[in-house]
């Protein structure tokens, strides 16, 4: 099952990158922990770069 997910297919990896971006935005907007706010920028950047890279993967 894991090898099936690790294939270079666009769909699952784009979903993961989108989830990472969403988590970064939630970290950015929460008012409780400064550490989460600090790392939110790195998280959003990681998700964005990942999305750009995996958007070049084949769909099948």
CHARMM-style PDB file with segment names, atoms N, HN, CA, C and O in Angstrom:
ATOM      1  N   UNK     1       0.827  -1.191   0.000  1.00  0.00      PROA
ATOM      2  CA  UNK     1       0.000   0.000   0.000  1.00  0.00      PROA
ATOM      3  C   UNK     1       0.872   1.255   0.000  1.00  0.00      PROA
ATOM      4  O   UNK     1       0.576   2.214  -0.712  1.00  0.00      PROA
ATOM      5  N   UNK     2       1.936   1.253   0.788  1.00  0.00      PROA
ATOM      6  HN  UNK     2       2.176   0.474   1.366  1.00  0.00      PROA
ATOM      7  CA  UNK     2       2.799   2.426   0.851  1.00  0.00      PROA
ATOM      8  C   UNK     2       3.492   2.677  -0.482  1.00  0.00      PROA
ATOM      9  O   UNK     2       3.629   3.826  -0.901  1.00  0.00      PROA
ATOM     10  N   UNK     3       3.931   1.617  -1.150  1.00  0.00      PROA
ATOM     11  HN  UNK     3       3.820   0.683  -0.809  1.00  0.00      PROA
ATOM     12  CA  UNK     3       4.592   1.808  -2.436  1.00  0.00      PROA
ATOM     13  C   UNK     3       3.623   2.375  -3.468  1.00  0.00      PROA
ATOM     14  O   UNK     3       4.027   3.108  -4.371  1.00  0.00      PROA
ATOM     15  N   UNK     4       2.360   2.038  -3.333  1.00  0.00      PROA
ATOM     16  HN  UNK     4       2.031   1.443  -2.599  1.00  0.00      PROA
ATOM     17  CA  UNK     4       1.353   2.591  -4.240  1.00  0.00      PROA
ATOM     18  C   UNK     4       1.219   4.098  -4.027  1.00  0.00      PROA
ATOM     19  O   UNK     4       1.045   4.846  -4.990  1.00  0.00      PROA
ATOM     20  N   UNK     5       1.297   4.545  -2.781  1.00  0.00      PROA
ATOM     21  HN  UNK     5       1.437   3.938  -1.999  1.00  0.00      PROA
ATOM     22  CA  UNK     5       1.188   5.969  -2.475  1.00  0.00      PROA
ATOM     23  C   UNK     5       2.442   6.728  -2.893  1.00  0.00      PROA
ATOM     24  O   UNK     5       2.365   7.894  -3.282  1.00  0.00      PROA
ATOM     25  N   UNK     6       3.589   6.074  -2.815  1.00  0.00      PROA
ATOM     26  HN  UNK     6       3.652   5.127  -2.500  1.00  0.00      PROA
ATOM     27  CA  UNK     6       4.843   6.753  -3.103  1.00  0.00      PROA
ATOM     28  C   UNK     6       5.130   6.902  -4.589  1.00  0.00      PROA
ATOM     29  O   UNK     6       6.106   7.555  -4.959  1.00  0.00      PROA
ATOM     30  N   UNK     7       4.315   6.323  -5.442  1.00  0.00      PROA
ATOM     31  HN  UNK     7       3.522   5.793  -5.142  1.00  0.00      PROA
ATOM     32  CA  UNK     7       4.492   6.537  -6.870  1.00  0.00      PROA
ATOM     33  C   UNK     7       4.348   8.010  -7.185  1.00  0.00      PROA
ATOM     34  O   UNK     7       3.658   8.744  -6.477  1.00  0.00      PROA
ATOM     35  N   UNK     8       4.992   8.431  -8.236  1.00  0.00      PROA
ATOM     36  HN  UNK     8       5.553   7.835  -8.811  1.00  0.00      PROA
ATOM     37  CA  UNK     8       4.956   9.846  -8.587  1.00  0.00      PROA
ATOM     38  C   UNK     8       3.660  10.179  -9.310  1.00  0.00      PROA
ATOM     39  O   UNK     8       3.651  10.435 -10.514  1.00  0.00      PROA
ATOM     40  N   UNK     9       2.577  10.171  -8.565  1.00  0.00      PROA
ATOM     41  HN  UNK     9       2.584   9.963  -7.587  1.00  0.00      PROA
ATOM     42  CA  UNK     9       1.273  10.557  -9.091  1.00  0.00      PROA
ATOM     43  C   UNK     9       0.890  11.893  -8.485  1.00  0.00      PROA
ATOM     44  O   UNK     9       1.133  12.158  -7.308  1.00  0.00      PROA
ATOM     45  N   UNK    10       0.299  12.711  -9.301  1.00  0.00      PROA
ATOM     46  HN  UNK    10       0.102  12.496 -10.257  1.00  0.00      PROA
ATOM     47  CA  UNK    10       0.021  14.079  -8.882  1.00  0.00      PROA
ATOM     48  C   UNK    10      -1.032  14.180  -7.786  1.00  0.00      PROA
ATOM     49  O   UNK    10      -0.840  14.929  -6.828  1.00  0.00      PROA
ATOM     50  N   UNK    11      -2.118  13.461  -7.895  1.00  0.00      PROA
ATOM     51  HN  UNK    11      -2.274  12.852  -8.673  1.00  0.00      PROA
ATOM     52  CA  UNK    11      -3.272  13.638  -7.018  1.00  0.00      PROA
ATOM     53  C   UNK    11      -2.989  13.575  -5.527  1.00  0.00      PROA
ATOM     54  O   UNK    11      -3.235  14.555  -4.824  1.00  0.00      PROA
ATOM     55  N   UNK    12      -2.480  12.461  -5.019  1.00  0.00      PROA
ATOM     56  HN  UNK    12      -2.280  11.665  -5.590  1.00  0.00      PROA
ATOM     57  CA  UNK    12      -2.252  12.359  -3.571  1.00  0.00      PROA
ATOM     58  C   UNK    12      -1.220  13.364  -3.052  1.00  0.00      PROA
ATOM     59  O   UNK    12      -1.367  13.889  -1.948  1.00  0.00      PROA
ATOM     60  N   UNK    13      -0.189  13.629  -3.834  1.00  0.00      PROA
ATOM     61  HN  UNK    13      -0.070  13.202  -4.730  1.00  0.00      PROA
ATOM     62  CA  UNK    13       0.848  14.559  -3.393  1.00  0.00      PROA
ATOM     63  C   UNK    13       0.340  15.997  -3.387  1.00  0.00      PROA
ATOM     64  O   UNK    13       0.710  16.781  -2.513  1.00  0.00      PROA
ATOM     65  N   UNK    14      -0.513  16.352  -4.366  1.00  0.00      PROA
ATOM     66  HN  UNK    14      -0.814  15.715  -5.076  1.00  0.00      PROA
ATOM     67  CA  UNK    14      -1.110  17.691  -4.345  1.00  0.00      PROA
ATOM     68  C   UNK    14      -2.018  17.859  -3.127  1.00  0.00      PROA
ATOM     69  O   UNK    14      -2.051  18.922  -2.507  1.00  0.00      PROA
ATOM     70  N   UNK    15      -2.747  16.807  -2.796  1.00  0.00      PROA
ATOM     71  HN  UNK    15      -2.720  15.944  -3.300  1.00  0.00      PROA
ATOM     72  CA  UNK    15      -3.605  16.871  -1.608  1.00  0.00      PROA
ATOM     73  C   UNK    15      -2.770  17.064  -0.345  1.00  0.00      PROA
ATOM     74  O   UNK    15      -3.143  17.842   0.534  1.00  0.00      PROA
ATOM     75  N   UNK    16      -1.653  16.364  -0.252  1.00  0.00      PROA
ATOM     76  HN  UNK    16      -1.351  15.732  -0.966  1.00  0.00      PROA
ATOM     77  CA  UNK    16      -0.772  16.512   0.910  1.00  0.00      PROA
ATOM     78  C   UNK    16      -0.184  17.921   0.974  1.00  0.00      PROA
ATOM     79  O   UNK    16      -0.124  18.518   2.049  1.00  0.00      PROA
ATOM     80  N   UNK    17       0.248  18.452  -0.163  1.00  0.00      PROA
ATOM     81  HN  UNK    17       0.199  17.967  -1.036  1.00  0.00      PROA
ATOM     82  CA  UNK    17       0.801  19.808  -0.186  1.00  0.00      PROA
ATOM     83  C   UNK    17      -0.254  20.834   0.218  1.00  0.00      PROA
ATOM     84  O   UNK    17       0.044  21.782   0.944  1.00  0.00      PROA
ATOM     85  N   UNK    18      -1.481  20.643  -0.250  1.00  0.00      PROA
ATOM     86  HN  UNK    18      -1.722  19.873  -0.840  1.00  0.00      PROA
ATOM     87  CA  UNK    18      -2.568  21.548   0.120  1.00  0.00      PROA
ATOM     88  C   UNK    18      -2.850  21.464   1.614  1.00  0.00      PROA
ATOM     89  O   UNK    18      -3.104  22.484   2.256  1.00  0.00      PROA
ATOM     90  N   UNK    19      -2.809  20.268   2.167  1.00  0.00      PROA
ATOM     91  HN  UNK    19      -2.603  19.439   1.646  1.00  0.00      PROA
ATOM     92  CA  UNK    19      -3.011  20.094   3.605  1.00  0.00      PROA
ATOM     93  C   UNK    19      -1.913  20.796   4.406  1.00  0.00      PROA
ATOM     94  O   UNK    19      -2.192  21.406   5.438  1.00  0.00      PROA
ATOM     95  N   UNK    20      -0.680  20.713   3.940  1.00  0.00      PROA
ATOM     96  HN  UNK    20      -0.452  20.217   3.102  1.00  0.00      PROA
ATOM     97  CA  UNK    20       0.431  21.379   4.628  1.00  0.00      PROA
ATOM     98  C   UNK    20       0.244  22.898   4.592  1.00  0.00      PROA
ATOM     99  O   UNK    20       0.492  23.578   5.587  1.00  0.00      PROA
ATOM    100  N   UNK    21      -0.190  23.427   3.449  1.00  0.00      PROA
ATOM    101  HN  UNK    21      -0.392  22.874   2.641  1.00  0.00      PROA
ATOM    102  CA  UNK    21      -0.460  24.863   3.355  1.00  0.00      PROA
ATOM    103  C   UNK    21      -1.580  25.249   4.316  1.00  0.00      PROA
ATOM    104  O   UNK    21      -1.482  26.263   5.007  1.00  0.00      PROA
ATOM    105  N   UNK    22      -2.636  24.452   4.363  1.00  0.00      PROA
ATOM    106  HN  UNK    22      -2.716  23.628   3.801  1.00  0.00      PROA
ATOM    107  CA  UNK    22      -3.758  24.736   5.260  1.00  0.00      PROA
ATOM    108  C   UNK    22      -3.309  24.726   6.722  1.00  0.00      PROA
ATOM    109  O   UNK    22      -3.698  25.599   7.499  1.00  0.00      PROA
ATOM    110  N   UNK    23      -2.496  23.747   7.092  1.00  0.00      PROA
ATOM    111  HN  UNK    23      -2.180  23.038   6.461  1.00  0.00      PROA
ATOM    112  CA  UNK    23      -1.981  23.684   8.465  1.00  0.00      PROA
ATOM    113  C   UNK    23      -1.148  24.925   8.774  1.00  0.00      PROA
ATOM    114  O   UNK    23      -1.230  25.473   9.873  1.00  0.00      PROA
ATOM    115  N   UNK    24      -0.346  25.369   7.802  1.00  0.00      PROA
ATOM    116  HN  UNK    24      -0.280  24.924   6.909  1.00  0.00      PROA
ATOM    117  CA  UNK    24       0.443  26.580   8.000  1.00  0.00      PROA
ATOM    118  C   UNK    24      -0.418  27.812   8.213  1.00  0.00      PROA
ATOM    119  O   UNK    24      -0.089  28.667   9.035  1.00  0.00      PROA
ATOM    120  N   UNK    25      -1.520  27.908   7.477  1.00  0.00      PROA
ATOM    121  HN  UNK    25      -1.787  27.213   6.809  1.00  0.00      PROA
ATOM    122  CA  UNK    25      -2.423  29.051   7.646  1.00  0.00      PROA
ATOM    123  C   UNK    25      -3.090  29.004   9.017  1.00  0.00      PROA
ATOM    124  O   UNK    25      -3.240  30.037   9.670  1.00  0.00      PROA
ATOM    125  N   UNK    26      -3.491  27.814   9.456  1.00  0.00      PROA
ATOM    126  HN  UNK    26      -3.370  26.975   8.925  1.00  0.00      PROA
ATOM    127  CA  UNK    26      -4.084  27.682  10.794  1.00  0.00      PROA
ATOM    128  C   UNK    26      -3.059  28.070  11.860  1.00  0.00      PROA
ATOM    129  O   UNK    26      -3.395  28.749  12.830  1.00  0.00      PROA
ATOM    130  N   UNK    27      -1.818  27.639  11.679  1.00  0.00      PROA
ATOM    131  HN  UNK    27      -1.545  27.087  10.891  1.00  0.00      PROA
ATOM    132  CA  UNK    27      -0.762  28.017  12.619  1.00  0.00      PROA
ATOM    133  C   UNK    27      -0.561  29.531  12.633  1.00  0.00      PROA
ATOM    134  O   UNK    27      -0.277  30.112  13.681  1.00  0.00      PROA
ATOM    135  N   UNK    28      -0.706  30.161  11.488  1.00  0.00      PROA
ATOM    136  HN  UNK    28      -0.936  29.690  10.637  1.00  0.00      PROA
ATOM    137  CA  UNK    28      -0.526  31.605  11.386  1.00  0.00      PROA
ATOM    138  C   UNK    28      -1.631  32.367  12.104  1.00  0.00      PROA
ATOM    139  O   UNK    28      -1.385  33.435  12.665  1.00  0.00      PROA
ATOM    140  N   UNK    29      -2.837  31.830  12.089  1.00  0.00      PROA
ATOM    141  HN  UNK    29      -3.036  30.962  11.634  1.00  0.00      PROA
ATOM    142  CA  UNK    29      -3.987  32.561  12.614  1.00  0.00      PROA
ATOM    143  C   UNK    29      -4.308  32.267  14.081  1.00  0.00      PROA
ATOM    144  O   UNK    29      -5.143  32.949  14.676  1.00  0.00      PROA
ATOM    145  N   UNK    30      -3.663  31.270  14.665  1.00  0.00      PROA
ATOM    146  HN  UNK    30      -2.985  30.716  14.181  1.00  0.00      PROA
ATOM    147  CA  UNK    30      -3.984  30.937  16.056  1.00  0.00      PROA
ATOM    148  C   UNK    30      -3.307  31.934  16.992  1.00  0.00      PROA
ATOM    149  O   UNK    30      -2.190  32.374  16.717  1.00  0.00      PROA
ATOM    150  N   UNK    31      -3.963  32.296  18.092  1.00  0.00      PROA
ATOM    151  HN  UNK    31      -4.869  31.938  18.315  1.00  0.00      PROA
ATOM    152  CA  UNK    31      -3.416  33.328  18.981  1.00  0.00      PROA
ATOM    153  C   UNK    31      -2.718  32.795  20.236  1.00  0.00      PROA
ATOM    154  O   UNK    31      -2.436  33.575  21.146  1.00  0.00      PROA
ATOM    155  N   UNK    32      -2.432  31.490  20.314  1.00  0.00      PROA
ATOM    156  HN  UNK    32      -2.661  30.856  19.576  1.00  0.00      PROA
ATOM    157  CA  UNK    32      -2.008  30.913  21.582  1.00  0.00      PROA
ATOM    158  C   UNK    32      -0.503  30.719  21.716  1.00  0.00      PROA
ATOM    159  O   UNK    32       0.072  31.088  22.741  1.00  0.00      PROA
ATOM    160  N   UNK    33       0.137  30.158  20.723  1.00  0.00      PROA
ATOM    161  HN  UNK    33      -0.329  29.858  19.890  1.00  0.00      PROA
ATOM    162  CA  UNK    33       1.548  29.800  20.850  1.00  0.00      PROA
ATOM    163  C   UNK    33       2.396  30.558  19.833  1.00  0.00      PROA
ATOM    164  O   UNK    33       2.154  30.481  18.628  1.00  0.00      PROA
ATOM    165  N   UNK    34       3.378  31.279  20.323  1.00  0.00      PROA
ATOM    166  HN  UNK    34       3.575  31.341  21.301  1.00  0.00      PROA
ATOM    167  CA  UNK    34       4.258  32.041  19.446  1.00  0.00      PROA
ATOM    168  C   UNK    34       5.102  31.116  18.571  1.00  0.00      PROA
ATOM    169  O   UNK    34       5.427  31.469  17.438  1.00  0.00      PROA
ATOM    170  N   UNK    35       5.460  29.945  19.079  1.00  0.00      PROA
ATOM    171  HN  UNK    35       5.196  29.658  19.999  1.00  0.00      PROA
ATOM    172  CA  UNK    35       6.268  29.006  18.300  1.00  0.00      PROA
ATOM    173  C   UNK    35       5.512  28.533  17.059  1.00  0.00      PROA
ATOM    174  O   UNK    35       6.103  28.406  15.987  1.00  0.00      PROA
ATOM    175  N   UNK    36       4.215  28.273  17.196  1.00  0.00      PROA
ATOM    176  HN  UNK    36       3.735  28.377  18.067  1.00  0.00      PROA
ATOM    177  CA  UNK    36       3.429  27.870  16.028  1.00  0.00      PROA
ATOM    178  C   UNK    36       3.363  29.000  15.012  1.00  0.00      PROA
ATOM    179  O   UNK    36       3.470  28.766  13.808  1.00  0.00      PROA
ATOM    180  N   UNK    37       3.189  30.217  15.494  1.00  0.00      PROA
ATOM    181  HN  UNK    37       3.103  30.407  16.472  1.00  0.00      PROA
ATOM    182  CA  UNK    37       3.163  31.376  14.605  1.00  0.00      PROA
ATOM    183  C   UNK    37       4.494  31.522  13.877  1.00  0.00      PROA
ATOM    184  O   UNK    37       4.523  31.806  12.679  1.00  0.00      PROA
ATOM    185  N   UNK    38       5.589  31.328  14.597  1.00  0.00      PROA
ATOM    186  HN  UNK    38       5.565  31.097  15.570  1.00  0.00      PROA
ATOM    187  CA  UNK    38       6.917  31.475  14.009  1.00  0.00      PROA
ATOM    188  C   UNK    38       7.151  30.459  12.902  1.00  0.00      PROA
ATOM    189  O   UNK    38       7.671  30.809  11.842  1.00  0.00      PROA
ATOM    190  N   UNK    39       6.777  29.214  13.132  1.00  0.00      PROA
ATOM    191  HN  UNK    39       6.355  28.929  13.993  1.00  0.00      PROA
ATOM    192  CA  UNK    39       7.017  28.170  12.137  1.00  0.00      PROA
ATOM    193  C   UNK    39       5.945  28.114  11.056  1.00  0.00      PROA
ATOM    194  O   UNK    39       6.064  27.327  10.116  1.00  0.00      PROA
ATOM    195  N   UNK    40       4.908  28.927  11.169  1.00  0.00      PROA
ATOM    196  HN  UNK    40       4.812  29.566  11.932  1.00  0.00      PROA
ATOM    197  CA  UNK    40       3.853  28.895  10.162  1.00  0.00      PROA
ATOM    198  C   UNK    40       4.375  29.349   8.802  1.00  0.00      PROA
ATOM    199  O   UNK    40       3.952  28.822   7.773  1.00  0.00      PROA
ATOM    200  N   UNK    41       5.275  30.306   8.786  1.00  0.00      PROA
ATOM    201  HN  UNK    41       5.618  30.733   9.622  1.00  0.00      PROA
ATOM    202  CA  UNK    41       5.807  30.790   7.518  1.00  0.00      PROA
ATOM    203  C   UNK    41       6.613  29.707   6.812  1.00  0.00      PROA
ATOM    204  O   UNK    41       6.503  29.538   5.597  1.00  0.00      PROA
ATOM    205  N   UNK    42       7.414  28.981   7.564  1.00  0.00      PROA
ATOM    206  HN  UNK    42       7.503  29.118   8.551  1.00  0.00      PROA
ATOM    207  CA  UNK    42       8.186  27.878   6.991  1.00  0.00      PROA
ATOM    208  C   UNK    42       7.250  26.787   6.489  1.00  0.00      PROA
ATOM    209  O   UNK    42       7.490  26.200   5.434  1.00  0.00      PROA
ATOM    210  N   UNK    43       6.194  26.514   7.229  1.00  0.00      PROA
ATOM    211  HN  UNK    43       5.998  26.991   8.086  1.00  0.00      PROA
ATOM    212  CA  UNK    43       5.233  25.484   6.845  1.00  0.00      PROA
ATOM    213  C   UNK    43       4.513  25.864   5.556  1.00  0.00      PROA
ATOM    214  O   UNK    43       4.369  25.037   4.657  1.00  0.00      PROA
ATOM    215  N   UNK    44       4.063  27.109   5.464  1.00  0.00      PROA
ATOM    216  HN  UNK    44       4.181  27.782   6.195  1.00  0.00      PROA
ATOM    217  CA  UNK    44       3.388  27.558   4.248  1.00  0.00      PROA
ATOM    218  C   UNK    44       4.346  27.523   3.064  1.00  0.00      PROA
ATOM    219  O   UNK    44       3.963  27.102   1.972  1.00  0.00      PROA
ATOM    220  N   UNK    45       5.575  27.956   3.263  1.00  0.00      PROA
ATOM    221  HN  UNK    45       5.886  28.298   4.149  1.00  0.00      PROA
ATOM    222  CA  UNK    45       6.565  27.939   2.190  1.00  0.00      PROA
ATOM    223  C   UNK    45       6.861  26.514   1.737  1.00  0.00      PROA
ATOM    224  O   UNK    45       6.970  26.257   0.538  1.00  0.00      PROA
ATOM    225  N   UNK    46       6.993  25.590   2.679  1.00  0.00      PROA
ATOM    226  HN  UNK    46       6.905  25.799   3.653  1.00  0.00      PROA
ATOM    227  CA  UNK    46       7.234  24.188   2.340  1.00  0.00      PROA
ATOM    228  C   UNK    46       6.081  23.616   1.525  1.00  0.00      PROA
ATOM    229  O   UNK    46       6.305  22.946   0.517  1.00  0.00      PROA
ATOM    230  N   UNK    47       4.862  23.873   1.951  1.00  0.00      PROA
ATOM    231  HN  UNK    47       4.680  24.417   2.770  1.00  0.00      PROA
ATOM    232  CA  UNK    47       3.703  23.390   1.215  1.00  0.00      PROA
ATOM    233  C   UNK    47       3.611  23.982  -0.174  1.00  0.00      PROA
ATOM    234  O   UNK    47       3.246  23.290  -1.124  1.00  0.00      PROA
ATOM    235  N   UNK    48       3.942  25.266  -0.302  1.00  0.00      PROA
ATOM    236  HN  UNK    48       4.239  25.828   0.470  1.00  0.00      PROA
ATOM    237  CA  UNK    48       3.886  25.924  -1.606  1.00  0.00      PROA
ATOM    238  C   UNK    48       4.928  25.357  -2.557  1.00  0.00      PROA
ATOM    239  O   UNK    48       4.619  25.056  -3.710  1.00  0.00      PROA
ATOM    240  N   UNK    49       6.156  25.212  -2.086  1.00  0.00      PROA
ATOM    241  HN  UNK    49       6.407  25.457  -1.149  1.00  0.00      PROA
ATOM    242  CA  UNK    49       7.214  24.640  -2.924  1.00  0.00      PROA
ATOM    243  C   UNK    49       6.878  23.203  -3.291  1.00  0.00      PROA
ATOM    244  O   UNK    49       7.086  22.786  -4.430  1.00  0.00      PROA
ATOM    245  N   UNK    50       6.363  22.452  -2.339  1.00  0.00      PROA
ATOM    246  HN  UNK    50       6.193  22.791  -1.414  1.00  0.00      PROA
ATOM    247  CA  UNK    50       5.965  21.069  -2.618  1.00  0.00      PROA
ATOM    248  C   UNK    50       4.868  21.029  -3.675  1.00  0.00      PROA
ATOM    249  O   UNK    50       4.906  20.186  -4.572  1.00  0.00      PROA
ATOM    250  N   UNK    51       3.893  21.925  -3.582  1.00  0.00      PROA
ATOM    251  HN  UNK    51       3.862  22.609  -2.853  1.00  0.00      PROA
ATOM    252  CA  UNK    51       2.810  21.961  -4.558  1.00  0.00      PROA
ATOM    253  C   UNK    51       3.343  22.287  -5.949  1.00  0.00      PROA
ATOM    254  O   UNK    51       2.908  21.691  -6.934  1.00  0.00      PROA
ATOM    255  N   UNK    52       4.274  23.222  -6.037  1.00  0.00      PROA
ATOM    256  HN  UNK    52       4.627  23.707  -5.237  1.00  0.00      PROA
ATOM    257  CA  UNK    52       4.853  23.576  -7.334  1.00  0.00      PROA
ATOM    258  C   UNK    52       5.595  22.388  -7.927  1.00  0.00      PROA
ATOM    259  O   UNK    52       5.487  22.126  -9.125  1.00  0.00      PROA
ATOM    260  N   UNK    53       6.341  21.672  -7.107  1.00  0.00      PROA
ATOM    261  HN  UNK    53       6.428  21.885  -6.134  1.00  0.00      PROA
ATOM    262  CA  UNK    53       7.105  20.518  -7.603  1.00  0.00      PROA
ATOM    263  C   UNK    53       6.179  19.397  -8.044  1.00  0.00      PROA
ATOM    264  O   UNK    53       6.346  18.854  -9.136  1.00  0.00      PROA
ATOM    265  N   UNK    54       5.202  19.041  -7.211  1.00  0.00      PROA
ATOM    266  HN  UNK    54       5.066  19.482  -6.324  1.00  0.00      PROA
ATOM    267  CA  UNK    54       4.356  17.895  -7.551  1.00  0.00      PROA
ATOM    268  C   UNK    54       3.363  18.218  -8.655  1.00  0.00      PROA
ATOM    269  O   UNK    54       2.785  17.302  -9.241  1.00  0.00      PROA
ATOM    270  N   UNK    55       3.150  19.487  -8.953  1.00  0.00      PROA
ATOM    271  HN  UNK    55       3.620  20.231  -8.477  1.00  0.00      PROA
ATOM    272  CA  UNK    55       2.255  19.808 -10.064  1.00  0.00      PROA
ATOM    273  C   UNK    55       2.873  19.420 -11.403  1.00  0.00      PROA
ATOM    274  O   UNK    55       2.184  19.406 -12.423  1.00  0.00      PROA
ATOM    275  N   UNK    56       4.154  19.108 -11.406  1.00  0.00      PROA
ATOM    276  HN  UNK    56       4.714  19.119 -10.577  1.00  0.00      PROA
ATOM    277  CA  UNK    56       4.813  18.638 -12.625  1.00  0.00      PROA
ATOM    278  C   UNK    56       4.808  17.115 -12.746  1.00  0.00      PROA
ATOM    279  O   UNK    56       5.259  16.584 -13.761  1.00  0.00      PROA
ATOM    280  N   UNK    57       4.313  16.406 -11.743  1.00  0.00      PROA
ATOM    281  HN  UNK    57       3.947  16.837 -10.918  1.00  0.00      PROA
ATOM    282  CA  UNK    57       4.224  14.949 -11.803  1.00  0.00      PROA
ATOM    283  C   UNK    57       3.121  14.548 -12.774  1.00  0.00      PROA
ATOM    284  O   UNK    57       2.180  15.310 -12.990  1.00  0.00      PROA
ATOM    285  N   UNK    58       3.228  13.360 -13.358  1.00  0.00      PROA
ATOM    286  HN  UNK    58       3.993  12.740 -13.182  1.00  0.00      PROA
ATOM    287  CA  UNK    58       2.139  12.894 -14.232  1.00  0.00      PROA
ATOM    288  C   UNK    58       0.892  12.544 -13.427  1.00  0.00      PROA
ATOM    289  O   UNK    58       0.976  12.208 -12.246  1.00  0.00      PROA
ATOM    290  N   UNK    59      -0.262  12.628 -14.080  1.00  0.00      PROA
ATOM    291  HN  UNK    59      -0.330  12.901 -15.039  1.00  0.00      PROA
ATOM    292  CA  UNK    59      -1.520  12.334 -13.384  1.00  0.00      PROA
ATOM    293  C   UNK    59      -1.744  10.839 -13.216  1.00  0.00      PROA
ATOM    294  O   UNK    59      -2.443  10.433 -12.287  1.00  0.00      PROA
ATOM    295  N   UNK    60      -1.189  10.028 -14.060  1.00  0.00      PROA
ATOM    296  HN  UNK    60      -0.622  10.358 -14.814  1.00  0.00      PROA
ATOM    297  CA  UNK    60      -1.403   8.577 -13.953  1.00  0.00      PROA
ATOM    298  C   UNK    60      -0.130   7.857 -13.629  1.00  0.00      PROA
ATOM    299  OT1 UNK    60      -0.128   6.632 -13.503  1.00  0.00      PROA
TER     300      UNK     60
END
